[in-house]
């Protein structure tokens, strides 16, 4: 039986997902992804609130799981309110129309990171954390790659798929949402490999940072492969002791987020 490369599956899945999303926009009325007001992807009020909460992307403290790596972290804002609802609706609610919105938010974080690094733009590679086999099976697209494709990259920089997931059963992989920091680190260990990064400066890109375990593994794998990794860029960071999506509520294509405290 011929094995289909994961990237080919990503491309095919993204094409199918985009087609389905475009079809749904024709058949179903558009409504705000946050408050469900009719008429737009984001209503004027929610768009303003999202803009206010993400207009000043900044370097933020690294979570406990990332401290040992000495990697810097840049984020657009905390994982809450409009930003959290947009991310969840995009990832789990089939809201493809939010990709440009989130791409604009991520652009601001990339620009801030590039400015803070103060290096030649041509030296920087943005390396997305690949979606897991379980998530690919569920969504049929890679959220981080899709959002990155809608950004305006800092001049001279480029995206490089320098990380790949090692093959694991999509049905056998388990979710990390309910795990503590130590268990998350053990669960993600050995799950990725680096490709074509020796001698390069790589900045890891992900959507949400929770414990830092995934980012720490990505940084470690890239460094072991000979890359210089100064830090990680994310759209949002989760407050310590909270789990993204654990208390989310879904109404059709709208997903509202209420952070859930971990014991």
URKA-V539483 format. One record per residue. N is the residue number from 0. OMEGA is omega in degrees with one decimal (none if undefined). NEAR is the number of other ideal C-beta (glycine too) atoms within 10 Angstrom. D_FIRST is the distance of its C-alpha to the first C-alpha in whole Angstrom. Layout:
BEGIN
((N & OMEGA & NEAR & D_FIRST) (N & OMEGA & NEAR & D_FIRST))
END
This chain:
BEGIN
((0 & -177.2 & 3 & 0) (1 & 178.4 & 3 & 4) (2 & 179.9 & 6 & 6) (3 & -179.6 & 9 & 9) (4 & -177.8 & 9 & 13) (5 & -180.0 & 16 & 15) (6 & 177.1 & 13 & 18) (7 & 176.6 & 9 & 16) (8 & 177.5 & 16 & 16) (9 & -178.7 & 19 & 19) (10 & -179.7 & 14 & 20) (11 & 179.7 & 13 & 19) (12 & 179.7 & 17 & 20) (13 & 178.2 & 18 & 24) (14 & 179.3 & 12 & 24) (15 & -179.5 & 12 & 23) (16 & 179.4 & 17 & 26) (17 & 178.7 & 14 & 28) (18 & 180.0 & 11 & 28) (19 & -179.9 & 13 & 29) (20 & 178.8 & 17 & 31) (21 & 179.3 & 11 & 33) (22 & -178.7 & 10 & 33) (23 & 178.9 & 15 & 35) (24 & 178.3 & 13 & 37) (25 & -173.9 & 6 & 39) (26 & -175.3 & 6 & 39) (27 & 177.6 & 10 & 40) (28 & 179.1 & 7 & 43) (29 & 176.4 & 14 & 42) (30 & -178.0 & 19 & 44) (31 & -177.9 & 21 & 45) (32 & -178.8 & 29 & 42) (33 & -173.8 & 26 & 44) (34 & 177.8 & 15 & 47) (35 & 174.7 & 14 & 46) (36 & -175.6 & 14 & 49) (37 & 167.6 & 9 & 48) (38 & -177.4 & 10 & 48) (39 & 176.6 & 14 & 46) (40 & 170.7 & 21 & 43) (41 & 176.5 & 23 & 45) (42 & -176.1 & 18 & 49) (43 & -178.4 & 11 & 52) (44 & -179.1 & 13 & 53) (45 & 176.8 & 21 & 49) (46 & 178.3 & 16 & 48) (47 & -179.8 & 12 & 52) (48 & 177.0 & 17 & 51) (49 & 179.8 & 24 & 47) (50 & -179.3 & 15 & 49) (51 & -175.8 & 11 & 52) (52 & -176.8 & 17 & 49) (53 & -173.2 & 23 & 47) (54 & -179.3 & 11 & 50) (55 & 176.2 & 10 & 50) (56 & -173.6 & 22 & 47) (57 & 171.5 & 13 & 48) (58 & -175.9 & 13 & 47) (59 & 178.5 & 16 & 47) (60 & 178.2 & 11 & 47) (61 & 175.5 & 21 & 44) (62 & -174.1 & 20 & 43) (63 & -176.9 & 14 & 43) (64 & -176.9 & 22 & 40) (65 & -172.9 & 24 & 40) (66 & -175.8 & 12 & 44) (67 & -177.2 & 12 & 43) (68 & -175.5 & 19 & 41) (69 & 178.6 & 11 & 44) (70 & 177.7 & 21 & 42) (71 & -179.2 & 19 & 44) (72 & 173.9 & 21 & 42) (73 & -178.4 & 25 & 43) (74 & 176.8 & 23 & 43) (75 & -178.5 & 27 & 44) (76 & 178.1 & 25 & 46) (77 & -179.5 & 17 & 45) (78 & -179.5 & 25 & 42) (79 & 174.0 & 18 & 45) (80 & -172.6 & 16 & 46) (81 & -178.1 & 25 & 45) (82 & 179.2 & 24 & 43) (83 & -179.5 & 25 & 41) (84 & 178.5 & 25 & 41) (85 & 179.6 & 27 & 39) (86 & -179.0 & 27 & 37) (87 & 178.7 & 24 & 36) (88 & 177.5 & 25 & 36) (89 & -174.6 & 23 & 34) (90 & -171.9 & 25 & 31) (91 & -178.2 & 17 & 31) (92 & 178.0 & 21 & 33) (93 & -177.5 & 18 & 31) (94 & 179.4 & 25 & 34) (95 & -178.3 & 21 & 33) (96 & 178.1 & 19 & 37) (97 & -178.9 & 26 & 37) (98 & 178.5 & 20 & 35) (99 & 178.8 & 14 & 38) (100 & 179.9 & 21 & 40) (101 & 175.7 & 27 & 39) (102 & 177.5 & 16 & 38) (103 & 178.3 & 17 & 42) (104 & -179.0 & 25 & 42) (105 & 177.7 & 26 & 40) (106 & 179.4 & 19 & 41) (107 & 179.9 & 20 & 45) (108 & 178.2 & 22 & 43) (109 & 179.9 & 23 & 41) (110 & -179.8 & 18 & 45) (111 & 179.7 & 19 & 47) (112 & -179.9 & 26 & 44) (113 & 178.9 & 21 & 45) (114 & -178.5 & 10 & 48) (115 & -179.5 & 14 & 49) (116 & 175.3 & 18 & 47) (117 & 176.1 & 6 & 49) (118 & 177.2 & 13 & 47) (119 & -179.5 & 10 & 46) (120 & -178.3 & 13 & 44) (121 & -177.1 & 11 & 42) (122 & -172.0 & 12 & 41) (123 & 172.0 & 23 & 39) (124 & 174.3 & 22 & 35) (125 & -174.5 & 22 & 34) (126 & -179.1 & 28 & 31) (127 & 170.9 & 24 & 30) (128 & -176.8 & 22 & 28) (129 & 176.3 & 24 & 25) (130 & -179.7 & 24 & 24) (131 & 178.1 & 21 & 22) (132 & 179.4 & 20 & 19) (133 & -179.0 & 18 & 21) (134 & 178.0 & 19 & 23) (135 & 178.8 & 18 & 20) (136 & -176.4 & 15 & 19) (137 & -171.2 & 13 & 23) (138 & -175.5 & 17 & 24) (139 & 170.6 & 17 & 21) (140 & -179.8 & 25 & 23) (141 & -175.1 & 26 & 25) (142 & -176.6 & 21 & 29) (143 & 178.4 & 20 & 30) (144 & 179.8 & 19 & 28) (145 & 178.4 & 24 & 29) (146 & 178.4 & 26 & 33) (147 & -179.4 & 24 & 33) (148 & -179.9 & 14 & 32) (149 & 179.5 & 16 & 36) (150 & 168.0 & 21 & 38) (151 & -174.5 & 12 & 40) (152 & 172.1 & 17 & 40) (153 & -173.9 & 18 & 43) (154 & 175.8 & 9 & 44) (155 & 179.0 & 11 & 42) (156 & 178.6 & 21 & 39) (157 & 177.5 & 11 & 35) (158 & 177.3 & 16 & 32) (159 & 178.3 & 17 & 30) (160 & -173.8 & 16 & 26) (161 & 177.5 & 26 & 27) (162 & 175.4 & 23 & 25) (163 & 173.7 & 16 & 22) (164 & 170.9 & 18 & 21) (165 & -174.8 & 9 & 19) (166 & 172.3 & 9 & 16) (167 & 180.0 & 13 & 17) (168 & 179.1 & 9 & 16) (169 & -177.7 & 13 & 17) (170 & -176.1 & 8 & 19) (171 & -179.3 & 8 & 20) (172 & -178.1 & 16 & 22) (173 & 178.6 & 10 & 26) (174 & 180.0 & 11 & 28) (175 & -170.7 & 19 & 31) (176 & -174.8 & 13 & 34) (177 & -175.8 & 13 & 36) (178 & 174.2 & 19 & 35) (179 & -173.5 & 13 & 38) (180 & -177.1 & 18 & 38) (181 & -179.2 & 12 & 38) (182 & 175.9 & 13 & 35) (183 & -179.1 & 21 & 33) (184 & 179.2 & 18 & 34) (185 & -177.9 & 11 & 32) (186 & -175.5 & 17 & 29) (187 & -176.6 & 20 & 28) (188 & 177.4 & 13 & 29) (189 & -175.8 & 11 & 26) (190 & -176.5 & 19 & 24) (191 & 172.9 & 21 & 24) (192 & -178.7 & 15 & 24) (193 & -178.2 & 22 & 26) (194 & 171.8 & 13 & 25) (195 & -177.3 & 11 & 28) (196 & -175.6 & 22 & 31) (197 & 178.3 & 10 & 33) (198 & -176.5 & 8 & 37) (199 & 170.1 & 19 & 36) (200 & -175.5 & 17 & 38) (201 & 172.3 & 24 & 36) (202 & -177.9 & 23 & 37) (203 & 179.3 & 29 & 34) (204 & 176.5 & 28 & 34) (205 & -179.1 & 20 & 33) (206 & -177.3 & 22 & 34) (207 & 175.2 & 21 & 36) (208 & -179.8 & 27 & 37) (209 & -179.5 & 27 & 38) (210 & -175.3 & 24 & 38) (211 & -176.8 & 25 & 37) (212 & -179.9 & 25 & 35) (213 & 179.0 & 25 & 32) (214 & -180.0 & 28 & 34) (215 & 178.5 & 26 & 35) (216 & 178.6 & 24 & 32) (217 & 178.8 & 28 & 31) (218 & -178.8 & 24 & 34) (219 & -179.0 & 17 & 34) (220 & 179.8 & 22 & 30) (221 & 179.5 & 26 & 32) (222 & 177.8 & 16 & 35) (223 & 179.7 & 11 & 33) (224 & 175.7 & 19 & 31) (225 & 179.0 & 11 & 35) (226 & 170.8 & 22 & 35) (227 & -175.8 & 14 & 39) (228 & -178.1 & 27 & 38) (229 & -177.3 & 17 & 41) (230 & -175.2 & 21 & 40) (231 & 174.8 & 27 & 38) (232 & 176.5 & 26 & 39) (233 & 174.0 & 26 & 38) (234 & -174.4 & 27 & 39) (235 & 174.7 & 24 & 41) (236 & -179.0 & 23 & 41) (237 & 178.2 & 22 & 42) (238 & 179.5 & 13 & 45) (239 & 178.7 & 12 & 45) (240 & 179.9 & 10 & 45) (241 & -179.9 & 17 & 43) (242 & -178.6 & 17 & 39) (243 & 172.8 & 24 & 38) (244 & -175.6 & 21 & 37) (245 & 179.3 & 14 & 38) (246 & 179.5 & 13 & 41) (247 & 176.5 & 18 & 40) (248 & -174.8 & 10 & 40) (249 & 172.5 & 12 & 39) (250 & -176.2 & 9 & 40) (251 & -179.2 & 11 & 38) (252 & -179.9 & 21 & 37) (253 & 179.4 & 18 & 39) (254 & 179.5 & 24 & 39) (255 & -172.4 & 19 & 42) (256 & 172.7 & 23 & 42) (257 & -174.1 & 12 & 44) (258 & -175.1 & 19 & 43) (259 & -178.7 & 15 & 43) (260 & 177.0 & 10 & 45) (261 & 177.0 & 17 & 43) (262 & none & 5 & 45))
END
